[in-house]
């Protein structure tokens, strides 16, 4: 069986700045920030 990474998580202080870096700086596709309606639930995909 080949080893592989299927999920990678990074904790950040500023989610909006991180999203801008990965989307605008590196050109990675994203759905944006979701889950803002939950306390401590926002994530970027």
CHARMM-style PDB file with segment names, atoms N, HN, CA, C and O in Angstrom:
ATOM      1  N   UNK     1       0.840  -1.172   0.000  1.00  0.00      PROA
ATOM      2  CA  UNK     1       0.000   0.000   0.000  1.00  0.00      PROA
ATOM      3  C   UNK     1       0.892   1.244   0.000  1.00  0.00      PROA
ATOM      4  O   UNK     1       1.854   1.320   0.764  1.00  0.00      PROA
ATOM      5  N   UNK     2       0.578   2.204  -0.844  1.00  0.00      PROA
ATOM      6  HN  UNK     2      -0.204   2.143  -1.465  1.00  0.00      PROA
ATOM      7  CA  UNK     2       1.325   3.454  -0.893  1.00  0.00      PROA
ATOM      8  C   UNK     2       0.851   4.400   0.206  1.00  0.00      PROA
ATOM      9  O   UNK     2      -0.347   4.540   0.450  1.00  0.00      PROA
ATOM     10  N   UNK     3       1.803   5.040   0.856  1.00  0.00      PROA
ATOM     11  HN  UNK     3       2.777   4.926   0.658  1.00  0.00      PROA
ATOM     12  CA  UNK     3       1.460   6.054   1.854  1.00  0.00      PROA
ATOM     13  C   UNK     3       1.096   7.343   1.135  1.00  0.00      PROA
ATOM     14  O   UNK     3       1.722   7.703   0.139  1.00  0.00      PROA
ATOM     15  N   UNK     4       0.085   8.035   1.640  1.00  0.00      PROA
ATOM     16  HN  UNK     4      -0.424   7.742   2.450  1.00  0.00      PROA
ATOM     17  CA  UNK     4      -0.295   9.316   1.053  1.00  0.00      PROA
ATOM     18  C   UNK     4      -0.987  10.189   2.089  1.00  0.00      PROA
ATOM     19  O   UNK     4      -1.555   9.695   3.063  1.00  0.00      PROA
ATOM     20  N   UNK     5      -0.931  11.470   1.864  1.00  0.00      PROA
ATOM     21  HN  UNK     5      -0.470  11.871   1.073  1.00  0.00      PROA
ATOM     22  CA  UNK     5      -1.607  12.430   2.728  1.00  0.00      PROA
ATOM     23  C   UNK     5      -2.925  12.796   2.059  1.00  0.00      PROA
ATOM     24  O   UNK     5      -2.943  13.188   0.892  1.00  0.00      PROA
ATOM     25  N   UNK     6      -4.028  12.670   2.793  1.00  0.00      PROA
ATOM     26  HN  UNK     6      -4.013  12.352   3.741  1.00  0.00      PROA
ATOM     27  CA  UNK     6      -5.321  13.021   2.223  1.00  0.00      PROA
ATOM     28  C   UNK     6      -5.869  14.332   2.777  1.00  0.00      PROA
ATOM     29  O   UNK     6      -6.686  14.984   2.127  1.00  0.00      PROA
ATOM     30  N   UNK     7      -5.431  14.720   3.962  1.00  0.00      PROA
ATOM     31  HN  UNK     7      -4.768  14.191   4.491  1.00  0.00      PROA
ATOM     32  CA  UNK     7      -5.886  15.968   4.568  1.00  0.00      PROA
ATOM     33  C   UNK     7      -4.700  16.624   5.255  1.00  0.00      PROA
ATOM     34  O   UNK     7      -3.923  15.965   5.946  1.00  0.00      PROA
ATOM     35  N   UNK     8      -4.573  17.908   5.062  1.00  0.00      PROA
ATOM     36  HN  UNK     8      -5.204  18.444   4.500  1.00  0.00      PROA
ATOM     37  CA  UNK     8      -3.528  18.673   5.725  1.00  0.00      PROA
ATOM     38  C   UNK     8      -4.194  19.883   6.364  1.00  0.00      PROA
ATOM     39  O   UNK     8      -4.899  20.631   5.687  1.00  0.00      PROA
ATOM     40  N   UNK     9      -3.978  20.082   7.655  1.00  0.00      PROA
ATOM     41  HN  UNK     9      -3.405  19.475   8.205  1.00  0.00      PROA
ATOM     42  CA  UNK     9      -4.567  21.230   8.343  1.00  0.00      PROA
ATOM     43  C   UNK     9      -3.462  22.130   8.872  1.00  0.00      PROA
ATOM     44  O   UNK     9      -2.419  21.657   9.325  1.00  0.00      PROA
ATOM     45  N   UNK    10      -3.702  23.416   8.809  1.00  0.00      PROA
ATOM     46  HN  UNK    10      -4.548  23.801   8.441  1.00  0.00      PROA
ATOM     47  CA  UNK    10      -2.775  24.411   9.335  1.00  0.00      PROA
ATOM     48  C   UNK    10      -3.564  25.379  10.204  1.00  0.00      PROA
ATOM     49  O   UNK    10      -4.556  25.950   9.749  1.00  0.00      PROA
ATOM     50  N   UNK    11      -3.147  25.567  11.422  1.00  0.00      PROA
ATOM     51  HN  UNK    11      -2.342  25.104  11.792  1.00  0.00      PROA
ATOM     52  CA  UNK    11      -3.771  26.565  12.283  1.00  0.00      PROA
ATOM     53  C   UNK    11      -3.144  27.925  12.007  1.00  0.00      PROA
ATOM     54  O   UNK    11      -1.921  28.035  11.920  1.00  0.00      PROA
ATOM     55  N   UNK    12      -3.964  28.958  11.869  1.00  0.00      PROA
ATOM     56  HN  UNK    12      -4.958  28.869  11.939  1.00  0.00      PROA
ATOM     57  CA  UNK    12      -3.459  30.298  11.571  1.00  0.00      PROA
ATOM     58  C   UNK    12      -4.137  31.325  12.470  1.00  0.00      PROA
ATOM     59  O   UNK    12      -5.231  31.088  12.983  1.00  0.00      PROA
ATOM     60  N   UNK    13      -3.484  32.460  12.654  1.00  0.00      PROA
ATOM     61  HN  UNK    13      -2.595  32.652  12.236  1.00  0.00      PROA
ATOM     62  CA  UNK    13      -4.059  33.552  13.438  1.00  0.00      PROA
ATOM     63  C   UNK    13      -5.036  34.390  12.621  1.00  0.00      PROA
ATOM     64  O   UNK    13      -6.015  34.903  13.164  1.00  0.00      PROA
ATOM     65  N   UNK    14      -4.781  34.533  11.322  1.00  0.00      PROA
ATOM     66  HN  UNK    14      -3.986  34.116  10.881  1.00  0.00      PROA
ATOM     67  CA  UNK    14      -5.600  35.386  10.456  1.00  0.00      PROA
ATOM     68  C   UNK    14      -6.052  34.572   9.245  1.00  0.00      PROA
ATOM     69  O   UNK    14      -5.322  34.453   8.262  1.00  0.00      PROA
ATOM     70  N   UNK    15      -7.249  34.017   9.323  1.00  0.00      PROA
ATOM     71  HN  UNK    15      -7.843  34.113  10.122  1.00  0.00      PROA
ATOM     72  CA  UNK    15      -7.756  33.149   8.263  1.00  0.00      PROA
ATOM     73  C   UNK    15      -7.927  33.903   6.948  1.00  0.00      PROA
ATOM     74  O   UNK    15      -7.639  33.354   5.884  1.00  0.00      PROA
ATOM     75  N   UNK    16      -8.390  35.146   7.002  1.00  0.00      PROA
ATOM     76  HN  UNK    16      -8.625  35.592   7.866  1.00  0.00      PROA
ATOM     77  CA  UNK    16      -8.583  35.943   5.786  1.00  0.00      PROA
ATOM     78  C   UNK    16      -7.253  36.190   5.076  1.00  0.00      PROA
ATOM     79  O   UNK    16      -7.185  36.072   3.852  1.00  0.00      PROA
ATOM     80  N   UNK    17      -6.204  36.527   5.809  1.00  0.00      PROA
ATOM     81  HN  UNK    17      -6.259  36.623   6.803  1.00  0.00      PROA
ATOM     82  CA  UNK    17      -4.889  36.754   5.208  1.00  0.00      PROA
ATOM     83  C   UNK    17      -4.327  35.465   4.621  1.00  0.00      PROA
ATOM     84  O   UNK    17      -3.706  35.486   3.558  1.00  0.00      PROA
ATOM     85  N   UNK    18      -4.538  34.355   5.297  1.00  0.00      PROA
ATOM     86  HN  UNK    18      -5.043  34.338   6.161  1.00  0.00      PROA
ATOM     87  CA  UNK    18      -4.065  33.066   4.789  1.00  0.00      PROA
ATOM     88  C   UNK    18      -4.784  32.686   3.505  1.00  0.00      PROA
ATOM     89  O   UNK    18      -4.162  32.212   2.555  1.00  0.00      PROA
ATOM     90  N   UNK    19      -6.095  32.894   3.478  1.00  0.00      PROA
ATOM     91  HN  UNK    19      -6.601  33.279   4.251  1.00  0.00      PROA
ATOM     92  CA  UNK    19      -6.870  32.615   2.267  1.00  0.00      PROA
ATOM     93  C   UNK    19      -6.356  33.453   1.102  1.00  0.00      PROA
ATOM     94  O   UNK    19      -6.176  32.939  -0.002  1.00  0.00      PROA
ATOM     95  N   UNK    20      -6.121  34.727   1.340  1.00  0.00      PROA
ATOM     96  HN  UNK    20      -6.267  35.145   2.237  1.00  0.00      PROA
ATOM     97  CA  UNK    20      -5.614  35.615   0.287  1.00  0.00      PROA
ATOM     98  C   UNK    20      -4.264  35.128  -0.233  1.00  0.00      PROA
ATOM     99  O   UNK    20      -4.028  35.151  -1.441  1.00  0.00      PROA
ATOM    100  N   UNK    21      -3.378  34.691   0.653  1.00  0.00      PROA
ATOM    101  HN  UNK    21      -3.569  34.673   1.635  1.00  0.00      PROA
ATOM    102  CA  UNK    21      -2.062  34.202   0.250  1.00  0.00      PROA
ATOM    103  C   UNK    21      -2.177  32.975  -0.652  1.00  0.00      PROA
ATOM    104  O   UNK    21      -1.575  32.937  -1.725  1.00  0.00      PROA
ATOM    105  N   UNK    22      -2.938  31.983  -0.227  1.00  0.00      PROA
ATOM    106  HN  UNK    22      -3.426  32.015   0.645  1.00  0.00      PROA
ATOM    107  CA  UNK    22      -3.035  30.742  -0.998  1.00  0.00      PROA
ATOM    108  C   UNK    22      -3.827  30.930  -2.292  1.00  0.00      PROA
ATOM    109  O   UNK    22      -3.486  30.340  -3.318  1.00  0.00      PROA
ATOM    110  N   UNK    23      -4.882  31.749  -2.249  1.00  0.00      PROA
ATOM    111  HN  UNK    23      -5.159  32.227  -1.415  1.00  0.00      PROA
ATOM    112  CA  UNK    23      -5.710  31.970  -3.433  1.00  0.00      PROA
ATOM    113  C   UNK    23      -5.036  32.927  -4.413  1.00  0.00      PROA
ATOM    114  O   UNK    23      -4.865  32.600  -5.588  1.00  0.00      PROA
ATOM    115  N   UNK    24      -4.653  34.111  -3.929  1.00  0.00      PROA
ATOM    116  HN  UNK    24      -4.792  34.376  -2.975  1.00  0.00      PROA
ATOM    117  CA  UNK    24      -4.116  35.144  -4.813  1.00  0.00      PROA
ATOM    118  C   UNK    24      -2.620  34.989  -5.060  1.00  0.00      PROA
ATOM    119  O   UNK    24      -2.146  35.227  -6.171  1.00  0.00      PROA
ATOM    120  N   UNK    25      -1.882  34.595  -4.042  1.00  0.00      PROA
ATOM    121  HN  UNK    25      -2.267  34.401  -3.139  1.00  0.00      PROA
ATOM    122  CA  UNK    25      -0.435  34.463  -4.173  1.00  0.00      PROA
ATOM    123  C   UNK    25       0.008  33.195  -4.873  1.00  0.00      PROA
ATOM    124  O   UNK    25       0.875  33.233  -5.746  1.00  0.00      PROA
ATOM    125  N   UNK    26      -0.586  32.065  -4.492  1.00  0.00      PROA
ATOM    126  HN  UNK    26      -1.290  32.034  -3.783  1.00  0.00      PROA
ATOM    127  CA  UNK    26      -0.189  30.782  -5.076  1.00  0.00      PROA
ATOM    128  C   UNK    26      -1.133  30.305  -6.173  1.00  0.00      PROA
ATOM    129  O   UNK    26      -0.821  29.356  -6.893  1.00  0.00      PROA
ATOM    130  N   UNK    27      -2.284  30.959  -6.304  1.00  0.00      PROA
ATOM    131  HN  UNK    27      -2.538  31.729  -5.719  1.00  0.00      PROA
ATOM    132  CA  UNK    27      -3.229  30.599  -7.354  1.00  0.00      PROA
ATOM    133  C   UNK    27      -3.987  29.306  -7.115  1.00  0.00      PROA
ATOM    134  O   UNK    27      -4.470  28.689  -8.064  1.00  0.00      PROA
ATOM    135  N   UNK    28      -4.098  28.882  -5.852  1.00  0.00      PROA
ATOM    136  HN  UNK    28      -3.705  29.383  -5.081  1.00  0.00      PROA
ATOM    137  CA  UNK    28      -4.812  27.644  -5.550  1.00  0.00      PROA
ATOM    138  C   UNK    28      -6.321  27.884  -5.574  1.00  0.00      PROA
ATOM    139  O   UNK    28      -6.787  28.915  -5.088  1.00  0.00      PROA
ATOM    140  N   UNK    29      -7.089  26.950  -6.129  1.00  0.00      PROA
ATOM    141  HN  UNK    29      -6.711  26.113  -6.523  1.00  0.00      PROA
ATOM    142  CA  UNK    29      -8.545  27.112  -6.145  1.00  0.00      PROA
ATOM    143  C   UNK    29      -9.108  26.971  -4.728  1.00  0.00      PROA
ATOM    144  O   UNK    29      -8.588  26.195  -3.926  1.00  0.00      PROA
ATOM    145  N   UNK    30     -10.159  27.712  -4.425  1.00  0.00      PROA
ATOM    146  HN  UNK    30     -10.582  28.343  -5.077  1.00  0.00      PROA
ATOM    147  CA  UNK    30     -10.745  27.666  -3.089  1.00  0.00      PROA
ATOM    148  C   UNK    30     -12.231  27.967  -3.137  1.00  0.00      PROA
ATOM    149  O   UNK    30     -12.699  28.690  -4.017  1.00  0.00      PROA
ATOM    150  N   UNK    31     -12.961  27.416  -2.201  1.00  0.00      PROA
ATOM    151  HN  UNK    31     -12.581  26.829  -1.487  1.00  0.00      PROA
ATOM    152  CA  UNK    31     -14.374  27.745  -2.015  1.00  0.00      PROA
ATOM    153  C   UNK    31     -14.515  28.938  -1.077  1.00  0.00      PROA
ATOM    154  O   UNK    31     -15.619  29.440  -0.869  1.00  0.00      PROA
ATOM    155  N   UNK    32     -13.400  29.393  -0.512  1.00  0.00      PROA
ATOM    156  HN  UNK    32     -12.503  28.985  -0.681  1.00  0.00      PROA
ATOM    157  CA  UNK    32     -13.423  30.510   0.415  1.00  0.00      PROA
ATOM    158  C   UNK    32     -13.591  30.048   1.849  1.00  0.00      PROA
ATOM    159  O   UNK    32     -13.397  28.875   2.169  1.00  0.00      PROA
ATOM    160  N   UNK    33     -13.956  30.988   2.707  1.00  0.00      PROA
ATOM    161  HN  UNK    33     -14.114  31.941   2.447  1.00  0.00      PROA
ATOM    162  CA  UNK    33     -14.133  30.701   4.128  1.00  0.00      PROA
ATOM    163  C   UNK    33     -15.581  30.278   4.352  1.00  0.00      PROA
ATOM    164  O   UNK    33     -16.512  30.971   3.943  1.00  0.00      PROA
ATOM    165  N   UNK    34     -15.758  29.141   5.000  1.00  0.00      PROA
ATOM    166  HN  UNK    34     -15.002  28.577   5.332  1.00  0.00      PROA
ATOM    167  CA  UNK    34     -17.103  28.653   5.299  1.00  0.00      PROA
ATOM    168  C   UNK    34     -17.221  28.373   6.792  1.00  0.00      PROA
ATOM    169  O   UNK    34     -16.209  28.235   7.478  1.00  0.00      PROA
ATOM    170  N   UNK    35     -18.440  28.288   7.297  1.00  0.00      PROA
ATOM    171  HN  UNK    35     -19.262  28.400   6.739  1.00  0.00      PROA
ATOM    172  CA  UNK    35     -18.681  27.955   8.696  1.00  0.00      PROA
ATOM    173  C   UNK    35     -18.590  29.127   9.642  1.00  0.00      PROA
ATOM    174  O   UNK    35     -18.437  28.932  10.848  1.00  0.00      PROA
ATOM    175  N   UNK    36     -18.681  30.344   9.128  1.00  0.00      PROA
ATOM    176  HN  UNK    36     -18.805  30.502   8.149  1.00  0.00      PROA
ATOM    177  CA  UNK    36     -18.585  31.517  10.007  1.00  0.00      PROA
ATOM    178  C   UNK    36     -19.741  31.610  10.995  1.00  0.00      PROA
ATOM    179  O   UNK    36     -19.645  32.297  12.012  1.00  0.00      PROA
ATOM    180  N   UNK    37     -20.830  30.916  10.692  1.00  0.00      PROA
ATOM    181  HN  UNK    37     -20.908  30.358   9.866  1.00  0.00      PROA
ATOM    182  CA  UNK    37     -21.984  30.987  11.592  1.00  0.00      PROA
ATOM    183  C   UNK    37     -21.776  30.208  12.886  1.00  0.00      PROA
ATOM    184  O   UNK    37     -22.573  30.331  13.816  1.00  0.00      PROA
ATOM    185  N   UNK    38     -20.714  29.407  12.955  1.00  0.00      PROA
ATOM    186  HN  UNK    38     -20.067  29.307  12.200  1.00  0.00      PROA
ATOM    187  CA  UNK    38     -20.419  28.620  14.147  1.00  0.00      PROA
ATOM    188  C   UNK    38     -19.240  29.219  14.902  1.00  0.00      PROA
ATOM    189  O   UNK    38     -18.252  29.628  14.292  1.00  0.00      PROA
ATOM    190  N   UNK    39     -19.341  29.271  16.230  1.00  0.00      PROA
ATOM    191  HN  UNK    39     -20.144  28.939  16.726  1.00  0.00      PROA
ATOM    192  CA  UNK    39     -18.222  29.749  17.030  1.00  0.00      PROA
ATOM    193  C   UNK    39     -17.049  28.795  16.849  1.00  0.00      PROA
ATOM    194  O   UNK    39     -17.209  27.589  17.036  1.00  0.00      PROA
ATOM    195  N   UNK    40     -15.901  29.295  16.497  1.00  0.00      PROA
ATOM    196  HN  UNK    40     -15.772  30.275  16.345  1.00  0.00      PROA
ATOM    197  CA  UNK    40     -14.692  28.508  16.250  1.00  0.00      PROA
ATOM    198  C   UNK    40     -14.894  27.500  15.120  1.00  0.00      PROA
ATOM    199  O   UNK    40     -14.258  26.445  15.113  1.00  0.00      PROA
ATOM    200  N   UNK    41     -15.773  27.813  14.164  1.00  0.00      PROA
ATOM    201  HN  UNK    41     -16.290  28.669  14.169  1.00  0.00      PROA
ATOM    202  CA  UNK    41     -16.068  26.839  13.125  1.00  0.00      PROA
ATOM    203  C   UNK    41     -15.621  27.224  11.732  1.00  0.00      PROA
ATOM    204  O   UNK    41     -15.788  26.429  10.807  1.00  0.00      PROA
ATOM    205  N   UNK    42     -15.061  28.406  11.538  1.00  0.00      PROA
ATOM    206  HN  UNK    42     -14.926  29.052  12.289  1.00  0.00      PROA
ATOM    207  CA  UNK    42     -14.693  28.859  10.204  1.00  0.00      PROA
ATOM    208  C   UNK    42     -13.463  28.122   9.690  1.00  0.00      PROA
ATOM    209  O   UNK    42     -12.477  27.948  10.406  1.00  0.00      PROA
ATOM    210  N   UNK    43     -13.542  27.696   8.440  1.00  0.00      PROA
ATOM    211  HN  UNK    43     -14.343  27.837   7.858  1.00  0.00      PROA
ATOM    212  CA  UNK    43     -12.425  27.037   7.767  1.00  0.00      PROA
ATOM    213  C   UNK    43     -12.375  27.521   6.329  1.00  0.00      PROA
ATOM    214  O   UNK    43     -13.364  28.035   5.807  1.00  0.00      PROA
ATOM    215  N   UNK    44     -11.235  27.358   5.694  1.00  0.00      PROA
ATOM    216  HN  UNK    44     -10.432  26.941   6.118  1.00  0.00      PROA
ATOM    217  CA  UNK    44     -11.092  27.707   4.275  1.00  0.00      PROA
ATOM    218  C   UNK    44     -10.799  26.439   3.503  1.00  0.00      PROA
ATOM    219  O   UNK    44      -9.961  25.630   3.902  1.00  0.00      PROA
ATOM    220  N   UNK    45     -11.498  26.274   2.393  1.00  0.00      PROA
ATOM    221  HN  UNK    45     -12.179  26.930   2.068  1.00  0.00      PROA
ATOM    222  CA  UNK    45     -11.275  25.128   1.517  1.00  0.00      PROA
ATOM    223  C   UNK    45     -10.788  25.613   0.184  1.00  0.00      PROA
ATOM    224  OT1 UNK    45     -10.536  24.806  -0.712  1.00  0.00      PROA
TER     225      UNK     45
END
